[in-house]
Amino acid sequence: MSQTKREQVISHIRYLRQELRDMHLGIKEDDFFPDPGELRGLLAQLEALLELIEKNTKVQSNSEAA
């Protein structure tokens, strides 16, 4: 993975982690549950990151096999 993409992924993961922390605090302290659409959005972002990482891993393993 190029350095730029790696930095983008790290930044995105940090953002998602903060969003999840905020949701957790809302649930824990205020018994406030997040909007289902908000949860779906975070899940979609996590899935997109996973696909990016899996795709990159497959490309690297294919190039190493050659």
N, CA, C, O and CB atoms as a CASP TS submission, in Angstrom:
PFRMAT TS
TARGET T0000
AUTHOR 0000-0000-0000
METHOD Language model
MODEL 1
PARENT N/A
ATOM      1  N   MET     1       0.849  -1.168   0.000  1.00  0.00           N
ATOM      2  CA  MET     1       0.000   0.000   0.000  1.00  0.00           C
ATOM      3  C   MET     1       0.895   1.231   0.000  1.00  0.00           C
ATOM      4  O   MET     1       1.863   1.316   0.757  1.00  0.00           O
ATOM      5  CB  MET     1      -0.967  -0.002   1.219  1.00  0.00           C
ATOM      6  N   SER     2       0.561   2.165  -0.846  1.00  0.00           N
ATOM      7  CA  SER     2       1.392   3.366  -0.891  1.00  0.00           C
ATOM      8  C   SER     2       1.252   4.139   0.415  1.00  0.00           C
ATOM      9  O   SER     2       0.274   3.986   1.148  1.00  0.00           O
ATOM     10  CB  SER     2       1.006   4.259  -2.094  1.00  0.00           C
ATOM     11  N   GLN     3       2.239   4.960   0.684  1.00  0.00           N
ATOM     12  CA  GLN     3       2.257   5.714   1.943  1.00  0.00           C
ATOM     13  C   GLN     3       1.041   6.625   2.054  1.00  0.00           C
ATOM     14  O   GLN     3       0.466   6.758   3.134  1.00  0.00           O
ATOM     15  CB  GLN     3       3.544   6.543   2.054  1.00  0.00           C
ATOM     16  N   THR     4       0.645   7.253   0.950  1.00  0.00           N
ATOM     17  CA  THR     4      -0.503   8.159   0.976  1.00  0.00           C
ATOM     18  C   THR     4      -1.784   7.412   1.322  1.00  0.00           C
ATOM     19  O   THR     4      -2.565   7.872   2.155  1.00  0.00           O
ATOM     20  CB  THR     4      -0.657   8.865  -0.373  1.00  0.00           C
ATOM     21  N   LYS     5      -2.005   6.261   0.690  1.00  0.00           N
ATOM     22  CA  LYS     5      -3.200   5.471   0.983  1.00  0.00           C
ATOM     23  C   LYS     5      -3.170   4.985   2.420  1.00  0.00           C
ATOM     24  O   LYS     5      -4.197   4.978   3.098  1.00  0.00           O
ATOM     25  CB  LYS     5      -3.317   4.280   0.021  1.00  0.00           C
ATOM     26  N   ARG     6      -2.016   4.584   2.879  1.00  0.00           N
ATOM     27  CA  ARG     6      -1.886   4.123   4.263  1.00  0.00           C
ATOM     28  C   ARG     6      -2.282   5.236   5.229  1.00  0.00           C
ATOM     29  O   ARG     6      -3.002   4.993   6.198  1.00  0.00           O
ATOM     30  CB  ARG     6      -0.441   3.653   4.550  1.00  0.00           C
ATOM     31  N   GLU     7      -1.814   6.451   4.969  1.00  0.00           N
ATOM     32  CA  GLU     7      -2.154   7.583   5.825  1.00  0.00           C
ATOM     33  C   GLU     7      -3.647   7.879   5.779  1.00  0.00           C
ATOM     34  O   GLU     7      -4.245   8.227   6.797  1.00  0.00           O
ATOM     35  CB  GLU     7      -1.362   8.821   5.410  1.00  0.00           C
ATOM     36  N   GLN     8      -4.250   7.741   4.599  1.00  0.00           N
ATOM     37  CA  GLN     8      -5.688   7.955   4.470  1.00  0.00           C
ATOM     38  C   GLN     8      -6.468   6.916   5.271  1.00  0.00           C
ATOM     39  O   GLN     8      -7.442   7.251   5.944  1.00  0.00           O
ATOM     40  CB  GLN     8      -6.106   7.909   2.996  1.00  0.00           C
ATOM     41  N   VAL     9      -6.048   5.677   5.199  1.00  0.00           N
ATOM     42  CA  VAL     9      -6.717   4.608   5.935  1.00  0.00           C
ATOM     43  C   VAL     9      -6.576   4.843   7.435  1.00  0.00           C
ATOM     44  O   VAL     9      -7.548   4.707   8.178  1.00  0.00           O
ATOM     45  CB  VAL     9      -6.137   3.227   5.546  1.00  0.00           C
ATOM     46  N   ILE    10      -5.384   5.193   7.882  1.00  0.00           N
ATOM     47  CA  ILE    10      -5.160   5.452   9.305  1.00  0.00           C
ATOM     48  C   ILE    10      -6.036   6.605   9.774  1.00  0.00           C
ATOM     49  O   ILE    10      -6.643   6.524  10.842  1.00  0.00           O
ATOM     50  CB  ILE    10      -3.674   5.764   9.578  1.00  0.00           C
ATOM     51  N   SER    11      -6.109   7.660   9.001  1.00  0.00           N
ATOM     52  CA  SER    11      -6.932   8.807   9.348  1.00  0.00           C
ATOM     53  C   SER    11      -8.410   8.414   9.426  1.00  0.00           C
ATOM     54  O   SER    11      -9.124   8.828  10.339  1.00  0.00           O
ATOM     55  CB  SER    11      -6.732   9.932   8.327  1.00  0.00           C
ATOM     56  N   HIS    12      -8.843   7.634   8.486  1.00  0.00           N
ATOM     57  CA  HIS    12     -10.244   7.203   8.455  1.00  0.00           C
ATOM     58  C   HIS    12     -10.566   6.309   9.651  1.00  0.00           C
ATOM     59  O   HIS    12     -11.638   6.431  10.244  1.00  0.00           O
ATOM     60  CB  HIS    12     -10.551   6.460   7.142  1.00  0.00           C
ATOM     61  N   ILE    13      -9.658   5.425  10.002  1.00  0.00           N
ATOM     62  CA  ILE    13      -9.870   4.550  11.154  1.00  0.00           C
ATOM     63  C   ILE    13      -9.925   5.375  12.436  1.00  0.00           C
ATOM     64  O   ILE    13     -10.737   5.091  13.317  1.00  0.00           O
ATOM     65  CB  ILE    13      -8.752   3.485  11.245  1.00  0.00           C
ATOM     66  N   ARG    14      -9.091   6.369  12.550  1.00  0.00           N
ATOM     67  CA  ARG    14      -9.133   7.246  13.732  1.00  0.00           C
ATOM     68  C   ARG    14     -10.481   7.958  13.832  1.00  0.00           C
ATOM     69  O   ARG    14     -11.051   8.073  14.917  1.00  0.00           O
ATOM     70  CB  ARG    14      -7.990   8.285  13.677  1.00  0.00           C
ATOM     71  N   TYR    15     -10.984   8.434  12.693  1.00  0.00           N
ATOM     72  CA  TYR    15     -12.278   9.101  12.670  1.00  0.00           C
ATOM     73  C   TYR    15     -13.384   8.140  13.112  1.00  0.00           C
ATOM     74  O   TYR    15     -14.225   8.492  13.940  1.00  0.00           O
ATOM     75  CB  TYR    15     -12.574   9.651  11.264  1.00  0.00           C
ATOM     76  N   LEU    16     -13.377   6.937  12.560  1.00  0.00           N
ATOM     77  CA  LEU    16     -14.392   5.953  12.920  1.00  0.00           C
ATOM     78  C   LEU    16     -14.305   5.580  14.395  1.00  0.00           C
ATOM     79  O   LEU    16     -15.330   5.432  15.059  1.00  0.00           O
ATOM     80  CB  LEU    16     -14.249   4.705  12.055  1.00  0.00           C
ATOM     81  N   ARG    17     -13.106   5.429  14.902  1.00  0.00           N
ATOM     82  CA  ARG    17     -12.914   5.102  16.312  1.00  0.00           C
ATOM     83  C   ARG    17     -13.490   6.200  17.203  1.00  0.00           C
ATOM     84  O   ARG    17     -14.131   5.904  18.212  1.00  0.00           O
ATOM     85  CB  ARG    17     -11.421   4.896  16.617  1.00  0.00           C
ATOM     86  N   GLN    18     -13.268   7.463  16.843  1.00  0.00           N
ATOM     87  CA  GLN    18     -13.809   8.570  17.629  1.00  0.00           C
ATOM     88  C   GLN    18     -15.335   8.573  17.578  1.00  0.00           C
ATOM     89  O   GLN    18     -15.990   8.794  18.596  1.00  0.00           O
ATOM     90  CB  GLN    18     -13.257   9.912  17.119  1.00  0.00           C
ATOM     91  N   GLU    19     -15.896   8.332  16.406  1.00  0.00           N
ATOM     92  CA  GLU    19     -17.353   8.273  16.286  1.00  0.00           C
ATOM     93  C   GLU    19     -17.930   7.168  17.159  1.00  0.00           C
ATOM     94  O   GLU    19     -18.945   7.365  17.827  1.00  0.00           O
ATOM     95  CB  GLU    19     -17.760   8.054  14.827  1.00  0.00           C
ATOM     96  N   LEU    20     -17.287   6.014  17.154  1.00  0.00           N
ATOM     97  CA  LEU    20     -17.759   4.904  17.984  1.00  0.00           C
ATOM     98  C   LEU    20     -17.612   5.216  19.473  1.00  0.00           C
ATOM     99  O   LEU    20     -18.473   4.842  20.270  1.00  0.00           O
ATOM    100  CB  LEU    20     -16.993   3.624  17.642  1.00  0.00           C
ATOM    101  N   ARG    21     -16.542   5.890  19.850  1.00  0.00           N
ATOM    102  CA  ARG    21     -16.377   6.297  21.253  1.00  0.00           C
ATOM    103  C   ARG    21     -17.496   7.241  21.673  1.00  0.00           C
ATOM    104  O   ARG    21     -18.064   7.100  22.755  1.00  0.00           O
ATOM    105  CB  ARG    21     -15.005   6.972  21.467  1.00  0.00           C
ATOM    106  N   ASP    22     -17.809   8.206  20.809  1.00  0.00           N
ATOM    107  CA  ASP    22     -18.881   9.149  21.111  1.00  0.00           C
ATOM    108  C   ASP    22     -20.218   8.429  21.277  1.00  0.00           C
ATOM    109  O   ASP    22     -20.987   8.738  22.188  1.00  0.00           O
ATOM    110  CB  ASP    22     -18.985  10.205  20.008  1.00  0.00           C
ATOM    111  N   MET    23     -20.488   7.475  20.401  1.00  0.00           N
ATOM    112  CA  MET    23     -21.719   6.695  20.517  1.00  0.00           C
ATOM    113  C   MET    23     -21.743   5.916  21.828  1.00  0.00           C
ATOM    114  O   MET    23     -22.758   5.876  22.523  1.00  0.00           O
ATOM    115  CB  MET    23     -21.862   5.735  19.327  1.00  0.00           C
ATOM    116  N   HIS    24     -20.624   5.305  22.149  1.00  0.00           N
ATOM    117  CA  HIS    24     -20.541   4.521  23.377  1.00  0.00           C
ATOM    118  C   HIS    24     -20.795   5.390  24.605  1.00  0.00           C
ATOM    119  O   HIS    24     -21.529   4.990  25.509  1.00  0.00           O
ATOM    120  CB  HIS    24     -19.173   3.848  23.486  1.00  0.00           C
ATOM    121  N   LEU    25     -20.199   6.563  24.639  1.00  0.00           N
ATOM    122  CA  LEU    25     -20.419   7.475  25.772  1.00  0.00           C
ATOM    123  C   LEU    25     -21.883   7.911  25.855  1.00  0.00           C
ATOM    124  O   LEU    25     -22.446   8.018  26.944  1.00  0.00           O
ATOM    125  CB  LEU    25     -19.509   8.715  25.649  1.00  0.00           C
ATOM    126  N   GLY    26     -22.485   8.156  24.708  1.00  0.00           N
ATOM    127  CA  GLY    26     -23.891   8.535  24.696  1.00  0.00           C
ATOM    128  C   GLY    26     -24.775   7.446  25.267  1.00  0.00           C
ATOM    129  O   GLY    26     -25.722   7.725  26.002  1.00  0.00           O
ATOM    130  N   ILE    27     -24.466   6.214  24.930  1.00  0.00           N
ATOM    131  CA  ILE    27     -25.231   5.081  25.448  1.00  0.00           C
ATOM    132  C   ILE    27     -24.970   4.903  26.930  1.00  0.00           C
ATOM    133  O   ILE    27     -25.903   4.728  27.715  1.00  0.00           O
ATOM    134  CB  ILE    27     -24.881   3.795  24.688  1.00  0.00           C
ATOM    135  N   LYS    28     -23.724   4.945  27.309  1.00  0.00           N
ATOM    136  CA  LYS    28     -23.324   4.673  28.688  1.00  0.00           C
ATOM    137  C   LYS    28     -23.809   5.754  29.661  1.00  0.00           C
ATOM    138  O   LYS    28     -24.341   5.439  30.726  1.00  0.00           O
ATOM    139  CB  LYS    28     -21.812   4.550  28.769  1.00  0.00           C
ATOM    140  N   GLU    29     -23.627   7.005  29.299  1.00  0.00           N
ATOM    141  CA  GLU    29     -23.922   8.094  30.225  1.00  0.00           C
ATOM    142  C   GLU    29     -25.369   8.579  30.151  1.00  0.00           C
ATOM    143  O   GLU    29     -25.962   8.912  31.178  1.00  0.00           O
ATOM    144  CB  GLU    29     -22.998   9.244  29.956  1.00  0.00           C
ATOM    145  N   ASP    30     -25.931   8.622  28.968  1.00  0.00           N
ATOM    146  CA  ASP    30     -27.241   9.252  28.794  1.00  0.00           C
ATOM    147  C   ASP    30     -28.335   8.272  28.384  1.00  0.00           C
ATOM    148  O   ASP    30     -29.487   8.670  28.209  1.00  0.00           O
ATOM    149  CB  ASP    30     -27.144  10.341  27.768  1.00  0.00           C
ATOM    150  N   ASP    31     -27.988   6.998  28.229  1.00  0.00           N
ATOM    151  CA  ASP    31     -28.938   6.014  27.687  1.00  0.00           C
ATOM    152  C   ASP    31     -29.509   6.493  26.357  1.00  0.00           C
ATOM    153  O   ASP    31     -30.673   6.249  26.039  1.00  0.00           O
ATOM    154  CB  ASP    31     -30.082   5.753  28.690  1.00  0.00           C
ATOM    155  N   PHE    32     -28.669   7.175  25.591  1.00  0.00           N
ATOM    156  CA  PHE    32     -29.057   7.710  24.293  1.00  0.00           C
ATOM    157  C   PHE    32     -28.531   6.775  23.212  1.00  0.00           C
ATOM    158  O   PHE    32     -27.321   6.603  23.068  1.00  0.00           O
ATOM    159  CB  PHE    32     -28.517   9.162  24.093  1.00  0.00           C
ATOM    160  N   PHE    33     -29.429   6.179  22.462  1.00  0.00           N
ATOM    161  CA  PHE    33     -29.021   5.269  21.400  1.00  0.00           C
ATOM    162  C   PHE    33     -28.918   6.017  20.082  1.00  0.00           C
ATOM    163  O   PHE    33     -29.769   6.849  19.769  1.00  0.00           O
ATOM    164  CB  PHE    33     -30.007   4.098  21.276  1.00  0.00           C
ATOM    165  N   PRO    34     -27.878   5.725  19.308  1.00  0.00           N
ATOM    166  CA  PRO    34     -27.681   6.440  18.037  1.00  0.00           C
ATOM    167  C   PRO    34     -28.758   6.081  17.022  1.00  0.00           C
ATOM    168  O   PRO    34     -29.418   5.047  17.115  1.00  0.00           O
ATOM    169  CB  PRO    34     -26.298   6.127  17.457  1.00  0.00           C
ATOM    170  N   ASP    35     -28.905   6.956  16.070  1.00  0.00           N
ATOM    171  CA  ASP    35     -29.848   6.753  14.982  1.00  0.00           C
ATOM    172  C   ASP    35     -29.400   5.547  14.156  1.00  0.00           C
ATOM    173  O   ASP    35     -28.209   5.409  13.876  1.00  0.00           O
ATOM    174  CB  ASP    35     -29.958   8.028  14.094  1.00  0.00           C
ATOM    175  N   PRO    36     -30.325   4.672  13.759  1.00  0.00           N
ATOM    176  CA  PRO    36     -29.932   3.502  12.954  1.00  0.00           C
ATOM    177  C   PRO    36     -29.190   3.875  11.664  1.00  0.00           C
ATOM    178  O   PRO    36     -28.301   3.144  11.226  1.00  0.00           O
ATOM    179  CB  PRO    36     -31.165   2.690  12.603  1.00  0.00           C
ATOM    180  N   GLY    37     -29.552   5.001  11.064  1.00  0.00           N
ATOM    181  CA  GLY    37     -28.862   5.441   9.850  1.00  0.00           C
ATOM    182  C   GLY    37     -27.408   5.784  10.118  1.00  0.00           C
ATOM    183  O   GLY    37     -26.541   5.551   9.276  1.00  0.00           O
ATOM    184  N   GLU    38     -27.148   6.335  11.287  1.00  0.00           N
ATOM    185  CA  GLU    38     -25.777   6.662  11.674  1.00  0.00           C
ATOM    186  C   GLU    38     -24.949   5.382  11.825  1.00  0.00           C
ATOM    187  O   GLU    38     -23.795   5.322  11.400  1.00  0.00           O
ATOM    188  CB  GLU    38     -25.765   7.474  12.994  1.00  0.00           C
ATOM    189  N   LEU    39     -25.553   4.368  12.431  1.00  0.00           N
ATOM    190  CA  LEU    39     -24.863   3.083  12.582  1.00  0.00           C
ATOM    191  C   LEU    39     -24.610   2.431  11.221  1.00  0.00           C
ATOM    192  O   LEU    39     -23.536   1.882  10.975  1.00  0.00           O
ATOM    193  CB  LEU    39     -25.684   2.136  13.477  1.00  0.00           C
ATOM    194  N   ARG    40     -25.602   2.497  10.353  1.00  0.00           N
ATOM    195  CA  ARG    40     -25.424   1.920   9.009  1.00  0.00           C
ATOM    196  C   ARG    40     -24.302   2.628   8.254  1.00  0.00           C
ATOM    197  O   ARG    40     -23.530   1.990   7.538  1.00  0.00           O
ATOM    198  CB  ARG    40     -26.737   2.009   8.203  1.00  0.00           C
ATOM    199  N   GLY    41     -24.215   3.939   8.416  1.00  0.00           N
ATOM    200  CA  GLY    41     -23.159   4.707   7.759  1.00  0.00           C
ATOM    201  C   GLY    41     -21.780   4.303   8.236  1.00  0.00           C
ATOM    202  O   GLY    41     -20.864   4.133   7.432  1.00  0.00           O
ATOM    203  N   LEU    42     -21.631   4.148   9.549  1.00  0.00           N
ATOM    204  CA  LEU    42     -20.335   3.715  10.086  1.00  0.00           C
ATOM    205  C   LEU    42     -20.004   2.299   9.625  1.00  0.00           C
ATOM    206  O   LEU    42     -18.858   2.006   9.286  1.00  0.00           O
ATOM    207  CB  LEU    42     -20.338   3.784  11.625  1.00  0.00           C
ATOM    208  N   LEU    43     -20.998   1.430   9.612  1.00  0.00           N
ATOM    209  CA  LEU    43     -20.774   0.062   9.156  1.00  0.00           C
ATOM    210  C   LEU    43     -20.350   0.041   7.687  1.00  0.00           C
ATOM    211  O   LEU    43     -19.454  -0.716   7.314  1.00  0.00           O
ATOM    212  CB  LEU    43     -22.043  -0.783   9.354  1.00  0.00           C
ATOM    213  N   ALA    44     -20.974   0.854   6.866  1.00  0.00           N
ATOM    214  CA  ALA    44     -20.607   0.926   5.447  1.00  0.00           C
ATOM    215  C   ALA    44     -19.169   1.413   5.281  1.00  0.00           C
ATOM    216  O   ALA    44     -18.434   0.909   4.431  1.00  0.00           O
ATOM    217  CB  ALA    44     -21.572   1.856   4.687  1.00  0.00           C
ATOM    218  N   GLN    45     -18.770   2.387   6.087  1.00  0.00           N
ATOM    219  CA  GLN    45     -17.395   2.885   6.012  1.00  0.00           C
ATOM    220  C   GLN    45     -16.397   1.811   6.438  1.00  0.00           C
ATOM    221  O   GLN    45     -15.338   1.665   5.828  1.00  0.00           O
ATOM    222  CB  GLN    45     -17.230   4.133   6.888  1.00  0.00           C
ATOM    223  N   LEU    46     -16.735   1.061   7.484  1.00  0.00           N
ATOM    224  CA  LEU    46     -15.857  -0.028   7.923  1.00  0.00           C
ATOM    225  C   LEU    46     -15.744  -1.104   6.853  1.00  0.00           C
ATOM    226  O   LEU    46     -14.656  -1.625   6.608  1.00  0.00           O
ATOM    227  CB  LEU    46     -16.374  -0.641   9.230  1.00  0.00           C
ATOM    228  N   GLU    47     -16.858  -1.437   6.217  1.00  0.00           N
ATOM    229  CA  GLU    47     -16.827  -2.437   5.147  1.00  0.00           C
ATOM    230  C   GLU    47     -15.984  -1.973   3.964  1.00  0.00           C
ATOM    231  O   GLU    47     -15.254  -2.766   3.368  1.00  0.00           O
ATOM    232  CB  GLU    47     -18.244  -2.752   4.679  1.00  0.00           C
ATOM    233  N   ALA    48     -16.083  -0.685   3.622  1.00  0.00           N
ATOM    234  CA  ALA    48     -15.285  -0.147   2.522  1.00  0.00           C
ATOM    235  C   ALA    48     -13.792  -0.227   2.849  1.00  0.00           C
ATOM    236  O   ALA    48     -12.984  -0.562   1.982  1.00  0.00           O
ATOM    237  CB  ALA    48     -15.689   1.311   2.227  1.00  0.00           C
ATOM    238  N   LEU    49     -13.427   0.076   4.088  1.00  0.00           N
ATOM    239  CA  LEU    49     -12.019  -0.036   4.485  1.00  0.00           C
ATOM    240  C   LEU    49     -11.550  -1.480   4.431  1.00  0.00           C
ATOM    241  O   LEU    49     -10.440  -1.761   3.979  1.00  0.00           O
ATOM    242  CB  LEU    49     -11.809   0.528   5.894  1.00  0.00           C
ATOM    243  N   LEU    50     -12.392  -2.394   4.888  1.00  0.00           N
ATOM    244  CA  LEU    50     -12.037  -3.806   4.857  1.00  0.00           C
ATOM    245  C   LEU    50     -11.821  -4.282   3.416  1.00  0.00           C
ATOM    246  O   LEU    50     -10.864  -5.005   3.140  1.00  0.00           O
ATOM    247  CB  LEU    50     -13.128  -4.645   5.538  1.00  0.00           C
ATOM    248  N   GLU    51     -12.699  -3.882   2.508  1.00  0.00           N
ATOM    249  CA  GLU    51     -12.537  -4.252   1.093  1.00  0.00           C
ATOM    250  C   GLU    51     -11.236  -3.701   0.533  1.00  0.00           C
ATOM    251  O   GLU    51     -10.527  -4.398  -0.192  1.00  0.00           O
ATOM    252  CB  GLU    51     -13.723  -3.741   0.259  1.00  0.00           C
ATOM    253  N   LEU    52     -10.920  -2.461   0.863  1.00  0.00           N
ATOM    254  CA  LEU    52      -9.680  -1.851   0.391  1.00  0.00           C
ATOM    255  C   LEU    52      -8.471  -2.628   0.883  1.00  0.00           C
ATOM    256  O   LEU    52      -7.542  -2.898   0.123  1.00  0.00           O
ATOM    257  CB  LEU    52      -9.590  -0.395   0.848  1.00  0.00           C
ATOM    258  N   ILE    53      -8.492  -2.983   2.150  1.00  0.00           N
ATOM    259  CA  ILE    53      -7.365  -3.717   2.732  1.00  0.00           C
ATOM    260  C   ILE    53      -7.268  -5.122   2.141  1.00  0.00           C
ATOM    261  O   ILE    53      -6.178  -5.578   1.796  1.00  0.00           O
ATOM    262  CB  ILE    53      -7.507  -3.794   4.264  1.00  0.00           C
ATOM    263  N   GLU    54      -8.414  -5.813   2.024  1.00  0.00           N
ATOM    264  CA  GLU    54      -8.402  -7.163   1.461  1.00  0.00           C
ATOM    265  C   GLU    54      -7.946  -7.146   0.004  1.00  0.00           C
ATOM    266  O   GLU    54      -7.178  -8.009  -0.420  1.00  0.00           O
ATOM    267  CB  GLU    54      -9.794  -7.801   1.571  1.00  0.00           C
ATOM    268  N   LYS    55      -8.418  -6.164  -0.758  1.00  0.00           N
ATOM    269  CA  LYS    55      -8.024  -6.035  -2.162  1.00  0.00           C
ATOM    270  C   LYS    55      -6.521  -5.826  -2.263  1.00  0.00           C
ATOM    271  O   LYS    55      -5.858  -6.442  -3.098  1.00  0.00           O
ATOM    272  CB  LYS    55      -8.775  -4.868  -2.841  1.00  0.00           C
ATOM    273  N   ASN    56      -5.983  -4.959  -1.414  1.00  0.00           N
ATOM    274  CA  ASN    56      -4.555  -4.670  -1.422  1.00  0.00           C
ATOM    275  C   ASN    56      -3.759  -5.904  -1.020  1.00  0.00           C
ATOM    276  O   ASN    56      -2.706  -6.172  -1.599  1.00  0.00           O
ATOM    277  CB  ASN    56      -4.236  -3.498  -0.484  1.00  0.00           C
ATOM    278  N   THR    57      -4.237  -6.651  -0.047  1.00  0.00           N
ATOM    279  CA  THR    57      -3.537  -7.854   0.399  1.00  0.00           C
ATOM    280  C   THR    57      -3.474  -8.882  -0.722  1.00  0.00           C
ATOM    281  O   THR    57      -2.448  -9.532  -0.918  1.00  0.00           O
ATOM    282  CB  THR    57      -4.227  -8.455   1.635  1.00  0.00           C
ATOM    283  N   LYS    58      -4.578  -9.029  -1.458  1.00  0.00           N
ATOM    284  CA  LYS    58      -4.605  -9.977  -2.577  1.00  0.00           C
ATOM    285  C   LYS    58      -3.626  -9.556  -3.669  1.00  0.00           C
ATOM    286  O   LYS    58      -2.938 -10.403  -4.239  1.00  0.00           O
ATOM    287  CB  LYS    58      -6.027 -10.088  -3.156  1.00  0.00           C
ATOM    288  N   VAL    59      -3.555  -8.273  -3.965  1.00  0.00           N
ATOM    289  CA  VAL    59      -2.647  -7.767  -4.992  1.00  0.00           C
ATOM    290  C   VAL    59      -1.215  -8.033  -4.570  1.00  0.00           C
ATOM    291  O   VAL    59      -0.405  -8.478  -5.383  1.00  0.00           O
ATOM    292  CB  VAL    59      -2.871  -6.255  -5.240  1.00  0.00           C
ATOM    293  N   GLN    60      -0.883  -7.766  -3.301  1.00  0.00           N
ATOM    294  CA  GLN    60       0.478  -7.991  -2.822  1.00  0.00           C
ATOM    295  C   GLN    60       0.843  -9.464  -2.856  1.00  0.00           C
ATOM    296  O   GLN    60       1.957  -9.808  -3.251  1.00  0.00           O
ATOM    297  CB  GLN    60       0.639  -7.451  -1.413  1.00  0.00           C
ATOM    298  N   SER    61      -0.065 -10.343  -2.451  1.00  0.00           N
ATOM    299  CA  SER    61       0.252 -11.761  -2.436  1.00  0.00           C
ATOM    300  C   SER    61       0.390 -12.297  -3.853  1.00  0.00           C
ATOM    301  O   SER    61       1.209 -13.186  -4.089  1.00  0.00           O
ATOM    302  CB  SER    61      -0.818 -12.540  -1.677  1.00  0.00           C
ATOM    303  N   ASN    62      -0.387 -11.784  -4.803  1.00  0.00           N
ATOM    304  CA  ASN    62      -0.256 -12.193  -6.195  1.00  0.00           C
ATOM    305  C   ASN    62       1.078 -11.735  -6.777  1.00  0.00           C
ATOM    306  O   ASN    62       1.706 -12.480  -7.530  1.00  0.00           O
ATOM    307  CB  ASN    62      -1.412 -11.634  -7.024  1.00  0.00           C
ATOM    308  N   SER    63       1.516 -10.541  -6.445  1.00  0.00           N
ATOM    309  CA  SER    63       2.786 -10.035  -6.966  1.00  0.00           C
ATOM    310  C   SER    63       3.957 -10.768  -6.323  1.00  0.00           C
ATOM    311  O   SER    63       4.993 -10.955  -6.960  1.00  0.00           O
ATOM    312  CB  SER    63       2.907  -8.520  -6.721  1.00  0.00           C
ATOM    313  N   GLU    64       3.803 -11.185  -5.072  1.00  0.00           N
ATOM    314  CA  GLU    64       4.870 -11.944  -4.420  1.00  0.00           C
ATOM    315  C   GLU    64       4.969 -13.342  -5.011  1.00  0.00           C
ATOM    316  O   GLU    64       6.062 -13.906  -5.068  1.00  0.00           O
ATOM    317  CB  GLU    64       4.630 -12.025  -2.906  1.00  0.00           C
ATOM    318  N   ALA    65       3.857 -13.913  -5.449  1.00  0.00           N
ATOM    319  CA  ALA    65       3.861 -15.256  -6.017  1.00  0.00           C
ATOM    320  C   ALA    65       4.493 -15.285  -7.401  1.00  0.00           C
ATOM    321  O   ALA    65       4.996 -16.319  -7.841  1.00  0.00           O
ATOM    322  CB  ALA    65       2.447 -15.798  -6.085  1.00  0.00           C
ATOM    323  N   ALA    66       4.465 -14.154  -8.081  1.00  0.00           N
ATOM    324  CA  ALA    66       5.003 -14.110  -9.441  1.00  0.00           C
ATOM    325  C   ALA    66       6.505 -14.095  -9.491  1.00  0.00           C
ATOM    326  O   ALA    66       7.086 -14.058 -10.576  1.00  0.00           O
ATOM    327  CB  ALA    66       4.486 -12.917 -10.152  1.00  0.00           C
TER
END
